[in-house]
């Protein structure tokens, strides 16, 4: 089994609601790592083309660049937790990964040592 990953980042603000209490809006330099796996390589020796995967990931996170995630339509009114951000990115990316490769994870780092991973 092979796994390849691409990474990107974006700056955005959010205010998460925890136990009914909304945090004060604050910003983060969010980091995203998307990983794709496959048990076979294509004729070029690739699971996926890094550049194609990177382009797809950049398109998906574009609405989050310098955004307020609480107001971002892509969050669909959900609490803008790192978990929900990872889920959104994975859901959008899953359909763009071409078989036989599959999306294996999306990892979102909200702040140092604060990481949420979605495993489809």
Chimera marker file (.cmm) of the C-alpha trace (Angstrom):
<marker_set name="trace">
<marker id="1" x="0.000" y="0.000" z="0.000" r="1" g="1" b="0" radius="0.5"/>
<marker id="2" x="1.236" y="3.466" z="-0.882" r="1" g="1" b="0" radius="0.5"/>
<marker id="3" x="0.180" y="6.742" z="0.682" r="1" g="1" b="0" radius="0.5"/>
<marker id="4" x="0.984" y="10.220" z="-0.593" r="1" g="1" b="0" radius="0.5"/>
<marker id="5" x="0.152" y="13.534" z="1.018" r="1" g="1" b="0" radius="0.5"/>
<marker id="6" x="-0.025" y="17.196" z="0.102" r="1" g="1" b="0" radius="0.5"/>
<marker id="7" x="-0.227" y="20.122" z="2.487" r="1" g="1" b="0" radius="0.5"/>
<marker id="8" x="-1.436" y="23.688" z="2.443" r="1" g="1" b="0" radius="0.5"/>
<marker id="9" x="-2.416" y="26.376" z="4.918" r="1" g="1" b="0" radius="0.5"/>
<marker id="10" x="-4.822" y="29.248" z="5.318" r="1" g="1" b="0" radius="0.5"/>
<marker id="11" x="-5.406" y="32.092" z="7.744" r="1" g="1" b="0" radius="0.5"/>
<marker id="12" x="-8.956" y="32.388" z="9.112" r="1" g="1" b="0" radius="0.5"/>
<marker id="13" x="-10.906" y="33.369" z="12.202" r="1" g="1" b="0" radius="0.5"/>
<marker id="14" x="-13.576" y="31.471" z="14.053" r="1" g="1" b="0" radius="0.5"/>
<marker id="15" x="-15.445" y="31.380" z="17.340" r="1" g="1" b="0" radius="0.5"/>
<marker id="16" x="-16.379" y="27.867" z="18.409" r="1" g="1" b="0" radius="0.5"/>
<marker id="17" x="-19.365" y="27.276" z="20.668" r="1" g="1" b="0" radius="0.5"/>
<marker id="18" x="-18.560" y="24.857" z="23.506" r="1" g="1" b="0" radius="0.5"/>
<marker id="19" x="-21.248" y="23.784" z="25.983" r="1" g="1" b="0" radius="0.5"/>
<marker id="20" x="-23.464" y="26.625" z="24.747" r="1" g="1" b="0" radius="0.5"/>
<marker id="21" x="-20.825" y="29.319" z="25.205" r="1" g="1" b="0" radius="0.5"/>
<marker id="22" x="-19.332" y="30.983" z="22.129" r="1" g="1" b="0" radius="0.5"/>
<marker id="23" x="-15.653" y="31.803" z="22.262" r="1" g="1" b="0" radius="0.5"/>
<marker id="24" x="-14.380" y="35.254" z="21.432" r="1" g="1" b="0" radius="0.5"/>
<marker id="25" x="-13.533" y="35.333" z="17.698" r="1" g="1" b="0" radius="0.5"/>
<marker id="26" x="-9.847" y="34.602" z="17.181" r="1" g="1" b="0" radius="0.5"/>
<marker id="27" x="-7.573" y="33.729" z="14.296" r="1" g="1" b="0" radius="0.5"/>
<marker id="28" x="-5.368" y="30.804" z="13.404" r="1" g="1" b="0" radius="0.5"/>
<marker id="29" x="-2.905" y="29.843" z="10.750" r="1" g="1" b="0" radius="0.5"/>
<marker id="30" x="-4.654" y="26.582" z="9.862" r="1" g="1" b="0" radius="0.5"/>
<marker id="31" x="-2.641" y="23.751" z="8.319" r="1" g="1" b="0" radius="0.5"/>
<marker id="32" x="-4.178" y="21.008" z="6.180" r="1" g="1" b="0" radius="0.5"/>
<marker id="33" x="-2.671" y="17.696" z="5.089" r="1" g="1" b="0" radius="0.5"/>
<marker id="34" x="-4.626" y="15.504" z="2.677" r="1" g="1" b="0" radius="0.5"/>
<marker id="35" x="-3.487" y="11.913" z="2.189" r="1" g="1" b="0" radius="0.5"/>
<marker id="36" x="-4.400" y="9.519" z="-0.607" r="1" g="1" b="0" radius="0.5"/>
<marker id="37" x="-3.658" y="5.810" z="-0.709" r="1" g="1" b="0" radius="0.5"/>
<marker id="38" x="-3.535" y="3.104" z="-3.325" r="1" g="1" b="0" radius="0.5"/>
<marker id="39" x="-2.218" y="-0.397" z="-3.604" r="1" g="1" b="0" radius="0.5"/>
<marker id="40" x="-1.057" y="0.019" z="-7.195" r="1" g="1" b="0" radius="0.5"/>
<marker id="41" x="0.904" y="2.609" z="-9.109" r="1" g="1" b="0" radius="0.5"/>
<marker id="42" x="-0.149" y="3.911" z="-12.493" r="1" g="1" b="0" radius="0.5"/>
<marker id="43" x="1.976" y="3.608" z="-15.626" r="1" g="1" b="0" radius="0.5"/>
<marker id="44" x="4.045" y="6.592" z="-14.506" r="1" g="1" b="0" radius="0.5"/>
<marker id="45" x="4.729" y="5.054" z="-11.092" r="1" g="1" b="0" radius="0.5"/>
<marker id="46" x="2.308" y="7.328" z="-9.237" r="1" g="1" b="0" radius="0.5"/>
<marker id="47" x="-0.582" y="6.802" z="-6.837" r="1" g="1" b="0" radius="0.5"/>
<marker id="48" x="-1.786" y="10.275" z="-7.873" r="1" g="1" b="0" radius="0.5"/>
<marker id="49" x="-0.094" y="13.288" z="-9.383" r="1" g="1" b="0" radius="0.5"/>
<marker id="50" x="1.002" y="15.533" z="-6.485" r="1" g="1" b="0" radius="0.5"/>
<marker id="51" x="0.281" y="18.642" z="-8.556" r="1" g="1" b="0" radius="0.5"/>
<marker id="52" x="-3.296" y="17.573" z="-9.357" r="1" g="1" b="0" radius="0.5"/>
<marker id="53" x="-3.991" y="16.710" z="-5.728" r="1" g="1" b="0" radius="0.5"/>
<marker id="54" x="-2.461" y="20.001" z="-4.556" r="1" g="1" b="0" radius="0.5"/>
<marker id="55" x="-4.564" y="21.994" z="-7.052" r="1" g="1" b="0" radius="0.5"/>
<marker id="56" x="-7.746" y="20.281" z="-5.847" r="1" g="1" b="0" radius="0.5"/>
<marker id="57" x="-6.907" y="20.939" z="-2.203" r="1" g="1" b="0" radius="0.5"/>
<marker id="58" x="-6.134" y="24.607" z="-2.905" r="1" g="1" b="0" radius="0.5"/>
<marker id="59" x="-9.475" y="25.034" z="-4.717" r="1" g="1" b="0" radius="0.5"/>
<marker id="60" x="-11.350" y="23.508" z="-1.797" r="1" g="1" b="0" radius="0.5"/>
<marker id="61" x="-9.759" y="25.684" z="0.878" r="1" g="1" b="0" radius="0.5"/>
<marker id="62" x="-9.937" y="28.901" z="-1.227" r="1" g="1" b="0" radius="0.5"/>
<marker id="63" x="-13.203" y="30.080" z="0.411" r="1" g="1" b="0" radius="0.5"/>
<marker id="64" x="-11.531" y="29.808" z="3.830" r="1" g="1" b="0" radius="0.5"/>
<marker id="65" x="-8.628" y="32.154" z="2.995" r="1" g="1" b="0" radius="0.5"/>
<marker id="66" x="-8.814" y="35.147" z="5.373" r="1" g="1" b="0" radius="0.5"/>
<marker id="67" x="-12.454" y="34.273" z="6.120" r="1" g="1" b="0" radius="0.5"/>
<marker id="68" x="-14.593" y="34.203" z="9.220" r="1" g="1" b="0" radius="0.5"/>
<marker id="69" x="-15.495" y="30.523" z="9.337" r="1" g="1" b="0" radius="0.5"/>
<marker id="70" x="-18.622" y="31.335" z="11.364" r="1" g="1" b="0" radius="0.5"/>
<marker id="71" x="-19.912" y="33.249" z="8.328" r="1" g="1" b="0" radius="0.5"/>
<marker id="72" x="-18.525" y="30.972" z="5.611" r="1" g="1" b="0" radius="0.5"/>
<marker id="73" x="-21.337" y="29.335" z="3.555" r="1" g="1" b="0" radius="0.5"/>
<marker id="74" x="-19.167" y="26.239" z="3.135" r="1" g="1" b="0" radius="0.5"/>
<marker id="75" x="-19.526" y="25.534" z="6.854" r="1" g="1" b="0" radius="0.5"/>
<marker id="76" x="-23.311" y="25.396" z="6.366" r="1" g="1" b="0" radius="0.5"/>
<marker id="77" x="-23.988" y="26.926" z="9.780" r="1" g="1" b="0" radius="0.5"/>
<marker id="78" x="-22.041" y="24.223" z="11.612" r="1" g="1" b="0" radius="0.5"/>
<marker id="79" x="-19.859" y="24.991" z="14.595" r="1" g="1" b="0" radius="0.5"/>
<marker id="80" x="-16.520" y="25.811" z="12.860" r="1" g="1" b="0" radius="0.5"/>
<marker id="81" x="-14.417" y="23.300" z="14.758" r="1" g="1" b="0" radius="0.5"/>
<marker id="82" x="-11.259" y="21.780" z="13.309" r="1" g="1" b="0" radius="0.5"/>
<marker id="83" x="-13.237" y="18.548" z="13.049" r="1" g="1" b="0" radius="0.5"/>
<marker id="84" x="-15.924" y="20.155" z="10.875" r="1" g="1" b="0" radius="0.5"/>
<marker id="85" x="-13.289" y="21.852" z="8.718" r="1" g="1" b="0" radius="0.5"/>
<marker id="86" x="-11.578" y="18.475" z="8.169" r="1" g="1" b="0" radius="0.5"/>
<marker id="87" x="-14.913" y="16.836" z="7.343" r="1" g="1" b="0" radius="0.5"/>
<marker id="88" x="-15.800" y="19.547" z="4.813" r="1" g="1" b="0" radius="0.5"/>
<marker id="89" x="-12.425" y="19.324" z="3.074" r="1" g="1" b="0" radius="0.5"/>
<marker id="90" x="-12.555" y="15.515" z="2.970" r="1" g="1" b="0" radius="0.5"/>
<marker id="91" x="-16.099" y="15.481" z="1.604" r="1" g="1" b="0" radius="0.5"/>
<marker id="92" x="-15.139" y="17.858" z="-1.192" r="1" g="1" b="0" radius="0.5"/>
<marker id="93" x="-11.857" y="16.105" z="-1.971" r="1" g="1" b="0" radius="0.5"/>
<marker id="94" x="-13.201" y="12.546" z="-1.937" r="1" g="1" b="0" radius="0.5"/>
<marker id="95" x="-14.977" y="12.949" z="-5.285" r="1" g="1" b="0" radius="0.5"/>
<marker id="96" x="-11.898" y="14.464" z="-6.911" r="1" g="1" b="0" radius="0.5"/>
<marker id="97" x="-9.564" y="11.550" z="-6.135" r="1" g="1" b="0" radius="0.5"/>
<marker id="98" x="-9.592" y="9.183" z="-9.090" r="1" g="1" b="0" radius="0.5"/>
<marker id="99" x="-9.908" y="5.420" z="-8.597" r="1" g="1" b="0" radius="0.5"/>
<marker id="100" x="-8.183" y="3.199" z="-7.842" r="1" g="1" b="0" radius="0.5"/>
<marker id="101" x="-6.685" y="5.708" z="-5.372" r="1" g="1" b="0" radius="0.5"/>
<marker id="102" x="-8.794" y="6.683" z="-2.365" r="1" g="1" b="0" radius="0.5"/>
<marker id="103" x="-8.705" y="9.499" z="0.142" r="1" g="1" b="0" radius="0.5"/>
<marker id="104" x="-7.263" y="8.097" z="3.377" r="1" g="1" b="0" radius="0.5"/>
<marker id="105" x="-7.325" y="11.145" z="5.668" r="1" g="1" b="0" radius="0.5"/>
<marker id="106" x="-7.555" y="14.891" z="6.034" r="1" g="1" b="0" radius="0.5"/>
<marker id="107" x="-5.660" y="16.354" z="8.973" r="1" g="1" b="0" radius="0.5"/>
<marker id="108" x="-6.354" y="19.916" z="10.113" r="1" g="1" b="0" radius="0.5"/>
<marker id="109" x="-4.106" y="21.695" z="12.579" r="1" g="1" b="0" radius="0.5"/>
<marker id="110" x="-5.841" y="24.642" z="14.161" r="1" g="1" b="0" radius="0.5"/>
<marker id="111" x="-3.048" y="25.607" z="16.526" r="1" g="1" b="0" radius="0.5"/>
<marker id="112" x="0.229" y="23.986" z="17.569" r="1" g="1" b="0" radius="0.5"/>
<marker id="113" x="-0.514" y="20.551" z="19.032" r="1" g="1" b="0" radius="0.5"/>
<marker id="114" x="-4.259" y="20.842" z="18.244" r="1" g="1" b="0" radius="0.5"/>
<marker id="115" x="-4.941" y="18.463" z="15.362" r="1" g="1" b="0" radius="0.5"/>
<marker id="116" x="-8.191" y="16.947" z="14.067" r="1" g="1" b="0" radius="0.5"/>
<marker id="117" x="-8.071" y="14.085" z="11.566" r="1" g="1" b="0" radius="0.5"/>
<marker id="118" x="-10.997" y="12.829" z="9.493" r="1" g="1" b="0" radius="0.5"/>
<marker id="119" x="-10.707" y="9.283" z="8.162" r="1" g="1" b="0" radius="0.5"/>
<marker id="120" x="-13.304" y="8.660" z="5.422" r="1" g="1" b="0" radius="0.5"/>
<link id1="1" id2="2" r="1" g="1" b="0" radius="0.2"/>
<link id1="2" id2="3" r="1" g="1" b="0" radius="0.2"/>
<link id1="3" id2="4" r="1" g="1" b="0" radius="0.2"/>
<link id1="4" id2="5" r="1" g="1" b="0" radius="0.2"/>
<link id1="5" id2="6" r="1" g="1" b="0" radius="0.2"/>
<link id1="6" id2="7" r="1" g="1" b="0" radius="0.2"/>
<link id1="7" id2="8" r="1" g="1" b="0" radius="0.2"/>
<link id1="8" id2="9" r="1" g="1" b="0" radius="0.2"/>
<link id1="9" id2="10" r="1" g="1" b="0" radius="0.2"/>
<link id1="10" id2="11" r="1" g="1" b="0" radius="0.2"/>
<link id1="11" id2="12" r="1" g="1" b="0" radius="0.2"/>
<link id1="12" id2="13" r="1" g="1" b="0" radius="0.2"/>
<link id1="13" id2="14" r="1" g="1" b="0" radius="0.2"/>
<link id1="14" id2="15" r="1" g="1" b="0" radius="0.2"/>
<link id1="15" id2="16" r="1" g="1" b="0" radius="0.2"/>
<link id1="16" id2="17" r="1" g="1" b="0" radius="0.2"/>
<link id1="17" id2="18" r="1" g="1" b="0" radius="0.2"/>
<link id1="18" id2="19" r="1" g="1" b="0" radius="0.2"/>
<link id1="19" id2="20" r="1" g="1" b="0" radius="0.2"/>
<link id1="20" id2="21" r="1" g="1" b="0" radius="0.2"/>
<link id1="21" id2="22" r="1" g="1" b="0" radius="0.2"/>
<link id1="22" id2="23" r="1" g="1" b="0" radius="0.2"/>
<link id1="23" id2="24" r="1" g="1" b="0" radius="0.2"/>
<link id1="24" id2="25" r="1" g="1" b="0" radius="0.2"/>
<link id1="25" id2="26" r="1" g="1" b="0" radius="0.2"/>
<link id1="26" id2="27" r="1" g="1" b="0" radius="0.2"/>
<link id1="27" id2="28" r="1" g="1" b="0" radius="0.2"/>
<link id1="28" id2="29" r="1" g="1" b="0" radius="0.2"/>
<link id1="29" id2="30" r="1" g="1" b="0" radius="0.2"/>
<link id1="30" id2="31" r="1" g="1" b="0" radius="0.2"/>
<link id1="31" id2="32" r="1" g="1" b="0" radius="0.2"/>
<link id1="32" id2="33" r="1" g="1" b="0" radius="0.2"/>
<link id1="33" id2="34" r="1" g="1" b="0" radius="0.2"/>
<link id1="34" id2="35" r="1" g="1" b="0" radius="0.2"/>
<link id1="35" id2="36" r="1" g="1" b="0" radius="0.2"/>
<link id1="36" id2="37" r="1" g="1" b="0" radius="0.2"/>
<link id1="37" id2="38" r="1" g="1" b="0" radius="0.2"/>
<link id1="38" id2="39" r="1" g="1" b="0" radius="0.2"/>
<link id1="39" id2="40" r="1" g="1" b="0" radius="0.2"/>
<link id1="40" id2="41" r="1" g="1" b="0" radius="0.2"/>
<link id1="41" id2="42" r="1" g="1" b="0" radius="0.2"/>
<link id1="42" id2="43" r="1" g="1" b="0" radius="0.2"/>
<link id1="43" id2="44" r="1" g="1" b="0" radius="0.2"/>
<link id1="44" id2="45" r="1" g="1" b="0" radius="0.2"/>
<link id1="45" id2="46" r="1" g="1" b="0" radius="0.2"/>
<link id1="46" id2="47" r="1" g="1" b="0" radius="0.2"/>
<link id1="47" id2="48" r="1" g="1" b="0" radius="0.2"/>
<link id1="48" id2="49" r="1" g="1" b="0" radius="0.2"/>
<link id1="49" id2="50" r="1" g="1" b="0" radius="0.2"/>
<link id1="50" id2="51" r="1" g="1" b="0" radius="0.2"/>
<link id1="51" id2="52" r="1" g="1" b="0" radius="0.2"/>
<link id1="52" id2="53" r="1" g="1" b="0" radius="0.2"/>
<link id1="53" id2="54" r="1" g="1" b="0" radius="0.2"/>
<link id1="54" id2="55" r="1" g="1" b="0" radius="0.2"/>
<link id1="55" id2="56" r="1" g="1" b="0" radius="0.2"/>
<link id1="56" id2="57" r="1" g="1" b="0" radius="0.2"/>
<link id1="57" id2="58" r="1" g="1" b="0" radius="0.2"/>
<link id1="58" id2="59" r="1" g="1" b="0" radius="0.2"/>
<link id1="59" id2="60" r="1" g="1" b="0" radius="0.2"/>
<link id1="60" id2="61" r="1" g="1" b="0" radius="0.2"/>
<link id1="61" id2="62" r="1" g="1" b="0" radius="0.2"/>
<link id1="62" id2="63" r="1" g="1" b="0" radius="0.2"/>
<link id1="63" id2="64" r="1" g="1" b="0" radius="0.2"/>
<link id1="64" id2="65" r="1" g="1" b="0" radius="0.2"/>
<link id1="65" id2="66" r="1" g="1" b="0" radius="0.2"/>
<link id1="66" id2="67" r="1" g="1" b="0" radius="0.2"/>
<link id1="67" id2="68" r="1" g="1" b="0" radius="0.2"/>
<link id1="68" id2="69" r="1" g="1" b="0" radius="0.2"/>
<link id1="69" id2="70" r="1" g="1" b="0" radius="0.2"/>
<link id1="70" id2="71" r="1" g="1" b="0" radius="0.2"/>
<link id1="71" id2="72" r="1" g="1" b="0" radius="0.2"/>
<link id1="72" id2="73" r="1" g="1" b="0" radius="0.2"/>
<link id1="73" id2="74" r="1" g="1" b="0" radius="0.2"/>
<link id1="74" id2="75" r="1" g="1" b="0" radius="0.2"/>
<link id1="75" id2="76" r="1" g="1" b="0" radius="0.2"/>
<link id1="76" id2="77" r="1" g="1" b="0" radius="0.2"/>
<link id1="77" id2="78" r="1" g="1" b="0" radius="0.2"/>
<link id1="78" id2="79" r="1" g="1" b="0" radius="0.2"/>
<link id1="79" id2="80" r="1" g="1" b="0" radius="0.2"/>
<link id1="80" id2="81" r="1" g="1" b="0" radius="0.2"/>
<link id1="81" id2="82" r="1" g="1" b="0" radius="0.2"/>
<link id1="82" id2="83" r="1" g="1" b="0" radius="0.2"/>
<link id1="83" id2="84" r="1" g="1" b="0" radius="0.2"/>
<link id1="84" id2="85" r="1" g="1" b="0" radius="0.2"/>
<link id1="85" id2="86" r="1" g="1" b="0" radius="0.2"/>
<link id1="86" id2="87" r="1" g="1" b="0" radius="0.2"/>
<link id1="87" id2="88" r="1" g="1" b="0" radius="0.2"/>
<link id1="88" id2="89" r="1" g="1" b="0" radius="0.2"/>
<link id1="89" id2="90" r="1" g="1" b="0" radius="0.2"/>
<link id1="90" id2="91" r="1" g="1" b="0" radius="0.2"/>
<link id1="91" id2="92" r="1" g="1" b="0" radius="0.2"/>
<link id1="92" id2="93" r="1" g="1" b="0" radius="0.2"/>
<link id1="93" id2="94" r="1" g="1" b="0" radius="0.2"/>
<link id1="94" id2="95" r="1" g="1" b="0" radius="0.2"/>
<link id1="95" id2="96" r="1" g="1" b="0" radius="0.2"/>
<link id1="96" id2="97" r="1" g="1" b="0" radius="0.2"/>
<link id1="97" id2="98" r="1" g="1" b="0" radius="0.2"/>
<link id1="98" id2="99" r="1" g="1" b="0" radius="0.2"/>
<link id1="99" id2="100" r="1" g="1" b="0" radius="0.2"/>
<link id1="100" id2="101" r="1" g="1" b="0" radius="0.2"/>
<link id1="101" id2="102" r="1" g="1" b="0" radius="0.2"/>
<link id1="102" id2="103" r="1" g="1" b="0" radius="0.2"/>
<link id1="103" id2="104" r="1" g="1" b="0" radius="0.2"/>
<link id1="104" id2="105" r="1" g="1" b="0" radius="0.2"/>
<link id1="105" id2="106" r="1" g="1" b="0" radius="0.2"/>
<link id1="106" id2="107" r="1" g="1" b="0" radius="0.2"/>
<link id1="107" id2="108" r="1" g="1" b="0" radius="0.2"/>
<link id1="108" id2="109" r="1" g="1" b="0" radius="0.2"/>
<link id1="109" id2="110" r="1" g="1" b="0" radius="0.2"/>
<link id1="110" id2="111" r="1" g="1" b="0" radius="0.2"/>
<link id1="111" id2="112" r="1" g="1" b="0" radius="0.2"/>
<link id1="112" id2="113" r="1" g="1" b="0" radius="0.2"/>
<link id1="113" id2="114" r="1" g="1" b="0" radius="0.2"/>
<link id1="114" id2="115" r="1" g="1" b="0" radius="0.2"/>
<link id1="115" id2="116" r="1" g="1" b="0" radius="0.2"/>
<link id1="116" id2="117" r="1" g="1" b="0" radius="0.2"/>
<link id1="117" id2="118" r="1" g="1" b="0" radius="0.2"/>
<link id1="118" id2="119" r="1" g="1" b="0" radius="0.2"/>
<link id1="119" id2="120" r="1" g="1" b="0" radius="0.2"/>
</marker_set>
